[in-house]
């Protein structure tokens, strides 16, 4: 199969969508498929022997790390030369409008192709963290317009799938993410990494957060949790537009901000910590939660979004509604090593059920279904 993928974000940027697309492209190639990628220009010309067509753009004012690229007429030439069987667009915004034009709809768009749209970002919820919550009522009609063109709409968790259905978005299916369990494992633990993350206090309890440093992640909620654990340290692994505000917020706290880590270094950060804390209530799935669980790291996470579908409360991790519950969960884990070991083992087992191979095979089945039922969009 020949798949044209359109995305508003790609390498070298680091986030859940990029991780999902990179792992998916790698697995699609292993299965013998050909892939062409359209993304904002960032100097990346090829990934996994697949061409990346970079489209120039400009930074988004509210999120400078995000490049906004408008479709170009030259995209059609690259697309038609590739002869795709299907178009897949992740969270179409501006660049993704080209995918909505070339595929989908009642006649398959300008090129007569089936269109798969995957939903990764809870945009209506994000608005509330950037002072634009009053626009939520306007966003859903726009989302319905873009998703109406899709032959099939994919969601990364059941709760998000139901959310789209409640807002009258049809032709939905589940496409959960995965985790590289060979990379993220307990044996990646390193005393050197622990010393680094605790700034020399390796014997102290170490809490970890991995992800973008942005308003919608609600990282400030970790501060009372940290203060509720005497002698604990916190490591924030990642970067983003909220970094300076977080530096001020945690200025009197034992917090180390490492910036982005990758590959074995990131895996070592997971495995060398004690507890992973995820305060975000806007996760459509939460790939970093899976990575932590695969590393045998107990997760204490907000009971929101797609995360509860990954964690069995008090068994493979803990879910909380408020900071008091989170503090109690962290205390219980730290005070009971036997219980912590059981949670670690259960977390790893749960994560092993989410492989990128299985996730991509499911995606290929969705592609095949979209091709078979096309054109079925009314």
PyMOL commands that set and color helices and strands:
alter all, ss='L'
color gray80, all
select helices_A, chain A and resi 16-30+74-82+97-102+109-111+123-130+133-148+158-166+186-188+191-197+215-217+219-227+243-249+263-271+287-294+307-309+323-335+337-352+356-373
alter helices_A, ss='H'
color red, helices_A
select strands_A, chain A and resi 2-7+34-40+46-47+50-55+58-60+63-68+86-90+114-119+152-155+172-174+206-210+233-237+255-259+275-278+298-302+318-320
alter strands_A, ss='S'
color yellow, strands_A
deselect
rebuild
show_as cartoon
